[in-house]
Each structure stands twice: as C-alpha cells, then as structure tokens.
Amino acid sequence: MSLTVLKGQLKRVHETSAHYRRQWDELGWHPDELRTLDDLQALPVTTKADYQRSLENSPPYGDFLAVPREQVARVHFSSGTTGSPTPVCWTKDDLDRWAELYARAAYSQGVRPGDVYQCLFGFAWFVGGLGGTLGYTKLGATVIPGGSGDTDRQIDTLFRYGTTAVGGTPSFLLHLAARARELGRPLTDSPVRHVMVGGEPGGAVAATRALIEREWGAKCFDGYGCLEFQPIAWECEAQAGGHLVEDFAYAEVLDPITREPVPDGEPGVLVLTHLDKRACPLVRWWTGDIVVLDRSVCACGRTDARLAGGVRGRADDMLVVRGVNVFPSAVENVVRRTVGGLAEFRVVLDPALADPATGYPTALRLQVEAPEAGQLPERLATALRAELQVRAVVDVVAPGSLPRTTHKAQRVVRAPAEREVSPRVP
C-alpha cells in the first residue's frame, strides 16, 4: 500500500462523505496534510456508535454513504442483537472487489476452478453467505449455497455432489460432524479437502482447528472479516496467521486504552481504513478486535502482514480475573484440548465469584458437557490454572444440555440465564 493510494482515497472521501467532510472541516484538517502514514493519527477513530448516530440523524442510510442511493447495489445488515440492525452499502464495483478478494484468498488455500464449494454460512440477514458465494463463483468453483440449516440435507449433499470445499462457522461445522457420526456417515469419508471457517475465533484456536481437521479429514483455514470490511485477513496453505488484504485496507494496531500505536508483535485493537471502497468508505474504523501483527515473510512467499494467532478476542469481551486478561478463545483452546470430543461448553459470569468491591470475577465458572464428571472438573481446573493463571470452577452438565447454534456460538453468558440449565451429571 502506498501513501499515494491512501491520500487519493482520503481526498475522495472528503469530497463524497458528508460525515467525514464535516468532521475534518471542523478539525481544520485536509487530506493534503497527509505527508506520511503517521499523519493519519491526527484523525479520530470511527466507532460503531458514530455510525449508529449517523443512521439516527440521517435515516435510513446515514451520512457515511458516499454515493447516490441509486448507485447502491447491495445492502447488508448487522445481526441486530444489541439494537437496530445496522446497514452497510456496496456499489457494483465494491461487490466486484469483494468477490475478487475472496477468490484470491480461497486460491491461496488451494481451492481451484472445478472444486465444488458448499457455502454453509447463513444467508438470511447475514453477510457471510453471499460473500462466500460471490468469491468462490469468481474463482470458478461449482457453488452450492447451502446456508446454515437443514443439517441432514447438508450432509447428504456433501456426499452426493462431491463437495470438496466448505465454509462456515466452527460451531456449525462441528455440529455437522457430530450429526454425521450419528448417521454413520463420518465426514472423514467425504471428499471435502478444504475447510474455511469464520465468524468465530475457532479457526485460530489451535485445539479447535485440530478438532475440525480430525472430524472432517481436511485442512482447516481461518478467515476473518466483519460487516464493514469484507474480507480483512485469510490464511494461506501455510496456516501461519491470516494475511491482511493490504491493498484493500490500511491497518493500524492501537492500544485499547490510550489509542496510541503499539509495536509490531504486541497486542492491540485493529483499526482499518478503506483504500478503494465507494459506497460506505470508513477511515480509522475501530474494529474492537485484539490482534498481533507479524510482518515477517510467510513460508508461502507472500509479504502482506499477518495476524499472528488470528483474532485473539474482542476488547469488550476480555475478562479480567484477578488482574489476568483472559479471552474466551484462550479458554476454548484449553477446554478442547483437555476435554476432547465434540462437547459444548460455556463461561458463566457468576456474581458469587466476583469481587464485591470491583465487580470483576475472581474465578471463572465453566459449564462443560460430559457423560460423567469423574476427575474432569479437577483436571480442567488444573489445566486452566496452569495455562491461563486463573482459578476455575467447573460444572459438568449432561451431553446435549447446552444450546447449539448454526450461527455464532455464545461462549460467555451471565448467571441469571442459568436458572433453566440442565442439572449436573452425577
């Protein structure tokens, strides 16, 4: 990415985006002042709250929209789980770019024209399904837009039509694997060779990746994107961290508190700026995702920076347990390795295990499915203390008692929801 490209995009944004033109004019800042990449730090970050205020003040599309409404070819929405669904727009050129980036990423994982790709991401009100369909079609694969439902039919389709590549959330792919075993059709017998996962951190969790690869008999790759930036980073065949699409977005990594840049190799929040988006260009978008940049040359020969270890967690999901920062993805890694199998688990925020003065947890409470408790609670608690330096209270619950999902797994819940949880296994 060159300074010239970034400067050209910022000039276009200043001309077309009412939000940024107003903001920058009030700051007395003009894109002509961008002489080095560091000069971008003169601008404030853009947050989800900023975007939502824009929608409230200028409904229905907000004043981030930088093209006439007639040029909007596609609108996708957030899940709407924490408020009104948030629309993000694409022009036809934006959609072509999106497809090209997905196709490039899939090719780097070994997918080729003629492969049969079954898209297991959701389609209804979700960005993942159509994104996958666009990209693999562009690559030249035969695409089956299956979606994230009809489990038995998905399994039958995998075998009947010779699916060689799939994409979906780790939760749904593990759910399919468990059901396939019940049907006597283990997915290791299917022709699938490439598994791309996204929507959850599981693909970057070593133990979860190993579990998926074992259950599917295929190589598993982590893919990372968000509604506002599609895609952000995908792993190549080396599986050594997602390659940032640095010709599509300029990346910064900032301290979550001070919002100052952190050195490469140190964790911080990923902040992104579009380099050629037309419909809803964003500048210094605060993703909220904790990452670590690795700028060493990958074994595949590509030189784009990579996200070492994928997305470590979200800044707002991080748990602080007696001064130790703990991400749900780190807990997942320990649980998968210690418990094994396809059992579900979740972290419960229990007020009984919180410091009364600060409200911060003093220990984690985990619910884990297993046929019997045995020594599992002690063994898992010991592993969590050894690897994450936190105390844990482990409750073993009956297999199948925790909720399943075909979308994104909810790994952290609050204790009031636990009134209806199935009893422990004796």
PLY file of the C-alpha trace (Angstrom):
ply
format ascii 1.0
element vertex 426
property float x
property float y
property float z
element edge 425
property int vertex1
property int vertex2
end_header
0.00 0.00 0.00
1.42 3.36 -0.99
0.94 6.75 0.59
-0.37 7.97 -2.78
-3.20 5.42 -2.72
-4.23 6.37 0.82
-4.11 10.08 0.06
-6.20 9.63 -3.07
-8.85 7.72 -1.12
-8.97 10.35 1.63
-9.46 13.09 -0.95
-12.34 11.13 -2.48
-13.84 10.55 0.97
-13.61 14.27 1.80
-15.46 15.10 -1.41
-18.21 12.48 -1.13
-18.81 11.60 2.53
-20.83 14.20 4.42
-19.77 12.72 7.75
-16.03 12.92 7.17
-16.16 16.26 5.35
-17.96 17.83 8.30
-15.65 16.17 10.84
-12.43 17.09 9.07
-13.54 20.64 8.32
-14.36 21.13 11.99
-10.88 19.84 12.85
-9.32 22.14 10.26
-7.77 19.11 8.57
-7.50 18.41 4.83
-6.15 15.29 3.06
-3.40 17.44 1.53
-1.85 17.46 5.01
-1.18 13.71 4.79
2.57 13.58 4.09
3.40 10.36 5.96
1.32 7.40 7.11
1.77 8.59 10.69
-0.14 11.76 9.82
-3.33 9.70 9.74
-3.16 9.62 13.54
-4.30 13.26 13.56
-7.80 11.95 12.82
-10.09 10.40 15.44
-11.08 6.74 15.20
-14.53 5.92 13.87
-16.65 3.68 16.10
-19.84 1.69 15.75
-21.51 4.33 17.96
-20.51 7.05 15.45
-22.05 5.02 12.64
-25.26 4.38 14.55
-25.64 8.08 15.44
-25.30 8.87 11.76
-28.15 6.48 10.96
-30.34 8.08 13.63
-29.62 11.60 12.39
-29.93 10.84 8.66
-32.14 7.75 8.25
-32.17 5.22 6.77
-28.61 5.09 5.35
-26.82 7.79 7.38
-24.30 10.35 6.18
-21.41 7.89 5.77
-22.99 6.91 2.43
-20.70 8.44 -0.19
-22.58 7.67 -3.42
-26.11 8.48 -4.63
-28.59 5.93 -3.32
-29.28 4.82 -6.91
-25.70 3.51 -7.14
-26.13 1.22 -4.13
-26.20 -2.33 -5.49
-26.32 -4.26 -2.19
-27.21 -3.61 1.45
-26.18 -6.00 4.23
-27.05 -5.65 7.89
-25.56 -6.41 11.29
-27.21 -9.11 13.35
-29.14 -6.52 15.35
-28.64 -8.47 18.58
-27.73 -5.35 20.57
-30.02 -2.83 18.87
-31.45 -1.93 15.50
-29.76 -3.72 12.57
-27.03 -1.59 11.01
-26.98 -1.29 7.19
-23.75 -1.17 5.18
-23.85 -0.50 1.44
-21.90 -1.68 -1.63
-21.75 -0.41 -5.21
-21.33 -2.80 -8.12
-17.58 -2.03 -8.15
-17.46 -2.73 -4.40
-19.11 -6.12 -4.95
-16.67 -7.00 -7.74
-13.79 -6.08 -5.45
-15.23 -8.15 -2.62
-15.55 -11.19 -4.88
-12.01 -10.77 -6.22
-10.55 -10.62 -2.71
-12.46 -13.73 -1.58
-11.40 -15.61 -4.70
-7.78 -14.64 -4.17
-7.91 -15.83 -0.57
-9.56 -19.14 -1.46
-6.95 -19.72 -4.17
-4.20 -19.18 -1.59
-5.72 -22.06 0.40
-5.52 -24.44 -2.55
-9.06 -24.15 -3.93
-9.12 -24.22 -7.75
-11.61 -23.85 -10.60
-13.63 -27.04 -10.75
-13.72 -27.57 -6.99
-17.23 -27.95 -5.53
-17.80 -25.40 -2.77
-20.70 -25.77 -0.34
-21.36 -22.48 1.45
-22.51 -23.25 4.99
-22.63 -19.65 6.18
-26.07 -18.18 6.77
-27.79 -16.12 4.09
-30.71 -14.52 5.91
-29.69 -11.04 7.09
-26.04 -12.12 7.28
-23.06 -11.02 5.23
-21.20 -14.34 5.21
-23.30 -16.45 2.87
-23.40 -14.18 -0.15
-19.77 -13.21 0.39
-18.66 -16.82 0.12
-20.93 -17.43 -2.85
-19.56 -14.37 -4.66
-15.92 -15.24 -4.09
-15.93 -18.91 -4.98
-18.06 -18.24 -8.06
-15.48 -15.67 -9.15
-12.75 -18.29 -8.64
-14.53 -20.70 -10.95
-15.71 -23.27 -8.41
-19.07 -25.00 -8.62
-21.01 -23.34 -5.80
-23.76 -24.89 -3.67
-25.30 -22.14 -1.50
-26.44 -24.39 1.32
-26.77 -21.96 4.20
-26.64 -22.86 7.88
-29.66 -25.09 8.34
-31.09 -28.46 7.20
-28.26 -30.42 8.82
-29.11 -33.85 7.43
-29.60 -32.49 3.93
-26.26 -30.66 4.10
-24.51 -33.91 4.99
-26.25 -35.82 2.20
-25.35 -33.06 -0.27
-21.67 -33.20 0.71
-21.51 -36.84 -0.30
-23.98 -36.84 -3.18
-22.48 -33.93 -5.11
-18.82 -34.42 -4.32
-18.25 -31.27 -2.27
-14.50 -30.60 -1.95
-14.53 -27.24 -0.10
-16.81 -25.81 2.57
-17.07 -22.57 4.52
-18.96 -21.94 7.75
-18.68 -21.09 11.42
-16.68 -23.53 13.58
-19.80 -24.17 15.66
-21.90 -25.27 12.70
-19.13 -27.35 11.16
-18.60 -29.23 14.44
-22.36 -29.65 14.75
-22.42 -31.20 11.27
-19.57 -33.51 12.22
-21.39 -34.73 15.33
-24.59 -35.34 13.40
-22.73 -37.11 10.59
-21.28 -39.53 13.14
-24.78 -40.22 14.47
-25.90 -41.02 10.92
-22.99 -43.38 10.40
-21.54 -41.12 7.71
-18.36 -39.63 9.23
-17.19 -36.59 7.32
-13.72 -38.08 7.04
-15.31 -40.29 4.35
-16.50 -37.26 2.36
-14.48 -35.71 -0.49
-14.04 -32.40 1.39
-10.38 -31.29 1.39
-10.63 -27.57 2.25
-12.49 -26.13 5.25
-12.63 -22.35 5.68
-14.05 -21.08 8.97
-15.06 -17.60 10.04
-17.49 -15.66 12.21
-15.89 -17.03 15.41
-12.29 -17.28 16.65
-12.28 -21.11 16.46
-10.19 -21.30 13.30
-7.33 -19.56 15.08
-7.71 -21.68 18.24
-5.20 -24.49 17.87
-7.23 -27.16 19.63
-10.45 -26.26 17.80
-8.67 -26.25 14.44
-7.21 -29.68 15.24
-10.67 -30.97 16.18
-12.21 -29.69 12.94
-9.40 -31.21 10.88
-9.77 -34.52 12.64
-13.55 -34.64 12.24
-13.56 -33.51 8.60
-10.33 -35.14 7.45
-9.48 -31.86 5.73
-7.24 -28.85 6.19
-8.88 -26.02 8.14
-8.16 -22.35 7.40
-9.09 -19.28 9.41
-10.85 -16.41 7.66
-11.54 -13.03 9.22
-13.81 -10.20 8.18
-16.55 -8.01 9.56
-19.68 -6.40 8.15
-17.89 -3.16 7.39
-14.72 -4.73 5.89
-15.08 -7.85 3.72
-12.64 -9.55 3.93
-9.83 -8.49 6.31
-7.42 -11.43 6.54
-7.39 -15.07 5.39
-4.87 -17.80 5.99
-2.92 -19.36 3.13
-1.86 -23.00 2.87
0.93 -22.35 5.41
-1.74 -21.77 8.12
0.56 -19.24 9.80
-1.91 -16.42 10.50
-4.29 -14.55 8.23
-2.74 -12.37 5.52
-4.13 -8.84 5.70
-5.57 -7.56 2.42
-3.26 -4.56 2.47
-4.29 -3.38 -1.00
-7.88 -3.05 0.27
-7.44 -1.68 3.79
-4.70 0.17 5.65
-4.18 -1.38 9.08
-3.08 0.15 12.38
-2.87 -1.59 15.76
-3.62 0.66 18.74
-3.51 0.33 22.50
-7.12 -0.26 23.63
-6.85 2.36 26.37
-4.53 5.11 25.10
-5.33 4.52 21.39
-1.67 5.05 20.60
0.12 2.71 18.13
1.69 -0.41 19.60
4.86 -2.05 18.21
4.57 -4.99 15.85
4.39 -8.18 17.87
2.39 -6.55 20.68
-1.40 -7.00 21.08
-3.74 -4.13 20.33
-7.01 -3.22 18.64
-7.08 -3.44 14.85
-8.06 -0.16 13.19
-8.77 -0.12 9.44
-9.12 2.44 6.65
-10.66 1.59 3.30
-8.41 2.21 0.31
-10.94 1.89 -2.51
-14.43 1.37 -1.06
-17.01 3.60 -2.74
-20.39 3.21 -1.05
-19.56 3.42 2.67
-15.85 4.25 2.97
-14.57 4.22 6.54
-11.49 5.92 7.95
-9.77 4.59 11.07
-12.55 2.11 11.84
-12.26 0.74 15.39
-12.90 -2.99 14.88
-12.67 -3.78 18.59
-10.70 -6.95 17.72
-7.42 -7.68 19.51
-4.66 -8.78 17.12
-0.87 -9.06 16.88
0.86 -8.02 13.64
3.60 -10.18 12.13
5.43 -8.54 9.21
7.88 -11.38 8.54
7.70 -13.04 5.12
5.36 -16.04 5.18
6.52 -19.50 4.13
4.23 -19.11 1.11
6.32 -16.15 -0.06
3.62 -13.52 0.41
4.76 -10.31 2.07
1.46 -8.89 3.39
1.45 -8.58 7.17
-0.24 -11.44 9.01
-2.34 -11.66 12.16
-0.26 -13.93 14.38
-2.65 -16.31 16.10
-5.65 -14.77 14.35
-8.05 -12.58 16.31
-7.18 -13.03 19.99
-10.56 -11.74 21.16
-12.62 -8.59 21.35
-11.57 -5.73 23.57
-15.06 -5.65 25.10
-15.18 -9.45 25.62
-11.94 -9.63 27.57
-12.39 -10.92 31.11
-10.14 -9.63 33.88
-9.73 -12.32 36.53
-7.61 -11.12 39.46
-5.63 -8.87 37.15
-5.17 -11.51 34.43
-6.58 -10.73 30.99
-8.49 -13.76 29.67
-10.16 -14.09 26.26
-12.87 -16.71 25.61
-10.76 -18.06 22.72
-7.94 -18.91 25.15
-10.40 -20.77 27.39
-11.71 -22.64 24.34
-8.22 -23.82 23.45
-7.70 -25.33 26.92
-11.17 -26.89 27.05
-10.92 -28.51 23.60
-7.52 -29.98 24.40
-8.45 -31.21 27.85
-11.99 -32.47 27.31
-11.70 -33.63 23.70
-14.62 -34.69 21.53
-17.44 -32.50 20.27
-18.96 -31.47 23.62
-20.19 -27.90 24.09
-19.08 -25.57 26.86
-19.57 -22.01 28.03
-18.23 -19.49 30.54
-20.73 -18.24 33.11
-20.32 -14.81 34.68
-21.37 -15.71 38.21
-21.84 -12.86 40.73
-20.93 -15.34 43.50
-17.41 -15.46 42.03
-16.99 -11.69 41.69
-15.10 -9.24 43.88
-17.83 -7.26 45.72
-15.79 -4.07 45.55
-14.86 -4.06 41.85
-17.35 -6.46 40.30
-14.52 -8.24 38.46
-14.55 -12.06 38.55
-12.15 -13.72 40.95
-12.56 -17.05 39.15
-14.19 -18.45 36.04
-17.21 -20.72 36.16
-17.37 -23.16 33.26
-20.15 -25.48 32.19
-18.86 -28.42 30.16
-20.78 -31.32 28.69
-19.61 -34.84 29.51
-21.27 -38.23 30.11
-19.95 -38.26 33.67
-18.00 -35.90 35.87
-15.28 -38.17 37.22
-12.00 -36.29 37.52
-12.87 -33.86 34.69
-13.66 -30.81 36.87
-10.35 -31.08 38.73
-8.37 -31.89 35.57
-9.81 -28.96 33.60
-9.46 -26.51 36.51
-5.81 -27.54 36.87
-5.16 -27.02 33.16
-6.78 -23.58 33.19
-4.73 -22.50 36.20
-1.51 -23.82 34.66
-2.02 -22.25 31.22
-4.05 -19.10 31.92
-3.14 -18.45 35.57
-6.78 -18.22 36.66
-8.86 -20.22 39.10
-11.88 -22.03 37.64
-14.97 -23.73 38.99
-16.06 -26.43 36.54
-19.62 -27.77 36.37
-20.15 -30.89 34.26
-23.59 -30.98 32.63
-25.39 -33.65 30.64
-24.48 -34.06 26.94
-26.85 -32.05 24.77
-27.99 -29.78 27.60
-26.19 -26.66 26.40
-27.66 -24.78 23.42
-26.35 -25.43 19.91
-26.19 -22.82 17.19
-25.93 -22.77 13.43
-24.60 -19.22 13.51
-22.17 -17.82 16.09
-21.65 -19.62 19.38
-22.22 -17.60 22.54
-19.36 -18.64 24.78
-19.94 -16.18 27.65
-23.30 -15.85 29.43
-24.47 -14.18 32.60
-25.63 -16.18 35.59
-29.35 -15.14 35.55
-29.74 -17.20 32.38
-28.62 -20.27 34.27
-31.92 -20.83 36.10
-33.07 -23.19 33.33
-29.79 -25.07 32.69
-29.99 -28.86 32.90
-28.69 -30.40 36.14
-25.15 -31.59 36.59
-24.14 -35.09 35.70
-23.55 -37.09 38.89
0 1
1 2
2 3
3 4
4 5
5 6
6 7
7 8
8 9
9 10
10 11
11 12
12 13
13 14
14 15
15 16
16 17
17 18
18 19
19 20
20 21
21 22
22 23
23 24
24 25
25 26
26 27
27 28
28 29
29 30
30 31
31 32
32 33
33 34
34 35
35 36
36 37
37 38
38 39
39 40
40 41
41 42
42 43
43 44
44 45
45 46
46 47
47 48
48 49
49 50
50 51
51 52
52 53
53 54
54 55
55 56
56 57
57 58
58 59
59 60
60 61
61 62
62 63
63 64
64 65
65 66
66 67
67 68
68 69
69 70
70 71
71 72
72 73
73 74
74 75
75 76
76 77
77 78
78 79
79 80
80 81
81 82
82 83
83 84
84 85
85 86
86 87
87 88
88 89
89 90
90 91
91 92
92 93
93 94
94 95
95 96
96 97
97 98
98 99
99 100
100 101
101 102
102 103
103 104
104 105
105 106
106 107
107 108
108 109
109 110
110 111
111 112
112 113
113 114
114 115
115 116
116 117
117 118
118 119
119 120
120 121
121 122
122 123
123 124
124 125
125 126
126 127
127 128
128 129
129 130
130 131
131 132
132 133
133 134
134 135
135 136
136 137
137 138
138 139
139 140
140 141
141 142
142 143
143 144
144 145
145 146
146 147
147 148
148 149
149 150
150 151
151 152
152 153
153 154
154 155
155 156
156 157
157 158
158 159
159 160
160 161
161 162
162 163
163 164
164 165
165 166
166 167
167 168
168 169
169 170
170 171
171 172
172 173
173 174
174 175
175 176
176 177
177 178
178 179
179 180
180 181
181 182
182 183
183 184
184 185
185 186
186 187
187 188
188 189
189 190
190 191
191 192
192 193
193 194
194 195
195 196
196 197
197 198
198 199
199 200
200 201
201 202
202 203
203 204
204 205
205 206
206 207
207 208
208 209
209 210
210 211
211 212
212 213
213 214
214 215
215 216
216 217
217 218
218 219
219 220
220 221
221 222
222 223
223 224
224 225
225 226
226 227
227 228
228 229
229 230
230 231
231 232
232 233
233 234
234 235
235 236
236 237
237 238
238 239
239 240
240 241
241 242
242 243
243 244
244 245
245 246
246 247
247 248
248 249
249 250
250 251
251 252
252 253
253 254
254 255
255 256
256 257
257 258
258 259
259 260
260 261
261 262
262 263
263 264
264 265
265 266
266 267
267 268
268 269
269 270
270 271
271 272
272 273
273 274
274 275
275 276
276 277
277 278
278 279
279 280
280 281
281 282
282 283
283 284
284 285
285 286
286 287
287 288
288 289
289 290
290 291
291 292
292 293
293 294
294 295
295 296
296 297
297 298
298 299
299 300
300 301
301 302
302 303
303 304
304 305
305 306
306 307
307 308
308 309
309 310
310 311
311 312
312 313
313 314
314 315
315 316
316 317
317 318
318 319
319 320
320 321
321 322
322 323
323 324
324 325
325 326
326 327
327 328
328 329
329 330
330 331
331 332
332 333
333 334
334 335
335 336
336 337
337 338
338 339
339 340
340 341
341 342
342 343
343 344
344 345
345 346
346 347
347 348
348 349
349 350
350 351
351 352
352 353
353 354
354 355
355 356
356 357
357 358
358 359
359 360
360 361
361 362
362 363
363 364
364 365
365 366
366 367
367 368
368 369
369 370
370 371
371 372
372 373
373 374
374 375
375 376
376 377
377 378
378 379
379 380
380 381
381 382
382 383
383 384
384 385
385 386
386 387
387 388
388 389
389 390
390 391
391 392
392 393
393 394
394 395
395 396
396 397
397 398
398 399
399 400
400 401
401 402
402 403
403 404
404 405
405 406
406 407
407 408
408 409
409 410
410 411
411 412
412 413
413 414
414 415
415 416
416 417
417 418
418 419
419 420
420 421
421 422
422 423
423 424
424 425
